[in-house]
Amino acid sequence: MTETDQPLNVAIIGGGFCGILTAINLLQDAEEYLHIHIINSEKKIACGVAYEPHTENLLLNVPNGNMGAFPDKPGHFLQWLVEMNNIPETEKEKLAVEFSPRKFYGQYLSQLWRDELDKQGYNKRIWVYNDKAVDIVENNDQLQIIATKYPAITADMVILATGNDLPNFVSGLDGALKTNSRYFGDPWKNGCIENIEDENDILIIGNGLTMVDTVLGLLENGCKQTIHTISPHGYRLKPWRDAKEPYVSETGILDNTSDLTGLVGIINKHRKLADKYGQSIYPVIDSLRPRIQTLWQSFTMDEKCQFLKKISAFWDRVRHRLPTQMHHIIEQMRADQKLVTHKGAVVSAKAKGDKIEVLINSDGIARQLTVQRIINCTGPETNITRSANELLRTLTQKGTICPGPFNLGINTDPDGCIITADGVRKPNMFVVGGNLKGILWESTAVPELRHQAKKMALHILSEINVKRSPETVG
Ligand SMILES: Cc1cc2nc3c(=O)[nH]c(=O)nc-3n(C[C@H](O)[C@H](O)[C@H](O)COP(=O)(O)OP(=O)(O)OC[C@H]3O[C@@H](n4cnc5c(N)ncnc54)[C@H](O)[C@@H]3O)c2cc1C
């Protein structure tokens, strides 16, 4: 082995979609000696929070045809589905616009990962640690990942792929509820939908996609009680397929806009046309979505601020739609009053014996509820200074990482390279996934994350080449 053949060690913290796909791309594209260490806790490797749900009834919220794990093969998952289930090619087109169980997607990712592990050769090795990383210590050019079980893992580069944070504790709730078994702060743990009692209703705080997953889980576990949900804007989830015809622009929706005024102009113009023809606005936002990262980066800080204040709520509402089947179930439950969706906030909530007494403000009217449990579905905390993830909290306290713009995720350059609290760029520390929201805005789902994973792998490999250049190696 020559000096330049010394393996470079890349540690990836988090083994969900982003971590695994970055590793797979690295392994597929690297020509040199490479050792990859994946440190993953709690969730099943490759599946993360999203793709090992408790039931097959929870569906993907992106159609099969656009869930491929590789940016140059958006139909890769569709093809896998066809081959796995011996589906005739003639049905492929129909399957492309349908939504499969998220469990199937977990199986797809697990298989991609197993196939990659099988390919390990003499020059590429993978280690997987089922462990929680709690700190990263810098030691000259090396980084040491401190975890709870294994000895420190030494790496030349680290990628943070830690996924979504837990929701923050909701104001209005009595602080003592934090440790009460009737309060569920992690909506992605099965405990929150199990052991439902026959008495008293259930309160879910939040009215988004996680609320829907939780309601369906409760229903499957035999919940007969009324489920109340509450959030400041109320329930506004839309189905993927609008009742209206999809809008098709005769002139094309995209142009060369690079500022907010241009973006607003495009949205308003097509919104008016869609309204005029009684058509759905959804395709407008869908076709703008692949452009939004570039637009966001070209916005001034003031434009970003205006976007967050005036457009983001509408954008998110159109973006995060429900598969039609799930939407039907929720609408039926609402019609039957089994699901009561409130617009408002929790004023107070306090445990009293084996129940919780809650006062809510529902559309301006005070209502008293007695519930058996409260489930927090308010969505991931995006401010890392309040993170429940010990690693992110520790790195923030040390100044190794700091909040991204508008307290959204972690501050990095556009390539995901960490910028410390002192403004120093760290060429050996990176971020992929949702924590790039402040830098890229749209950094949520597979259609954009697969690009990030590929780009990150290519970037790491070019950094490795810099490290290996004769001058650097000496
Ligand atoms: C419930 C849900 C459903 C979704 N459905 C869809 C969908 O249908 N289609 C779509 O495109 N997108 C969907 N998404 C978006 C989803 O977030 C992405 O598709 C993708 O799974 C995110 O991948 P990730 O690697 O960033 O996070 P994750 O897949 O969550 O992986 C992060 C991993 O890092 C681990 N980790 C975190 N901190 C540490 C630490 N300190 N040490 C060790 N390990 C750590 C976690 O335990 C986890 O295993 C969904 C998201 C959620 C939450």
The ligand as a Gaussian input file, in Angstrom:
#p B3LYP/6-31G(d) Opt

LIG

0 1
 C      -43.078000      10.294000       9.413000
 C      -42.397000      10.802000       8.178000
 C      -42.851000      10.415000       6.922000
 C      -42.224000      10.875000       5.769000
 N      -42.687000      10.481000       4.546000
 C      -42.027000      10.860000       3.429000
 C      -42.458000      10.409000       2.138000
 O      -43.427000       9.701000       2.028000
 N      -41.747000      10.812000       1.049000
 C      -40.658000      11.628000       1.164000
 O      -40.045000      11.933000       0.149000
 N      -40.249000      12.085000       2.371000
 C      -40.900000      11.726000       3.491000
 N      -40.493000      12.180000       4.705000
 C      -39.387000      13.102000       4.760000
 C      -38.190000      12.333000       5.298000
 O      -37.757000      13.113000       6.340000
 C      -37.114000      12.006000       4.283000
 O      -37.649000      11.326000       3.204000
 C      -35.944000      11.167000       4.838000
 O      -36.355000       9.977000       5.429000
 C      -35.098000      11.956000       5.806000
 O      -33.909000      11.244000       5.943000
 P      -32.809000      11.627000       7.001000
 O      -31.679000      10.699000       6.777000
 O      -32.532000      13.078000       6.962000
 O      -33.484000      11.355000       8.424000
 P      -33.879000       9.966000       9.064000
 O      -34.292000       9.010000       8.014000
 O      -34.817000      10.221000      10.163000
 O      -32.506000       9.401000       9.675000
 C      -31.789000      10.018000      10.715000
 C      -31.139000       8.917000      11.527000
 O      -30.131000       9.497000      12.344000
 C      -30.182000       8.917000      13.618000
 N      -29.538000       9.835000      14.571000
 C      -29.907000      11.091000      14.898000
 N      -29.040000      11.608000      15.793000
 C      -28.117000      10.659000      16.020000
 C      -26.978000      10.600000      16.875000
 N      -26.644000      11.617000      17.654000
 N      -26.233000       9.474000      16.874000
 C      -26.571000       8.416000      16.081000
 N      -27.649000       8.423000      15.271000
 C      -28.405000       9.534000      15.248000
 C      -31.681000       8.713000      13.852000
 O      -31.938000       7.817000      14.888000
 C      -32.101000       8.198000      12.472000
 O      -31.927000       6.812000      12.368000
 C      -41.113000      11.745000       5.876000
 C      -40.676000      12.143000       7.153000
 C      -41.291000      11.671000       8.284000
 C      -40.802000      12.102000       9.631000

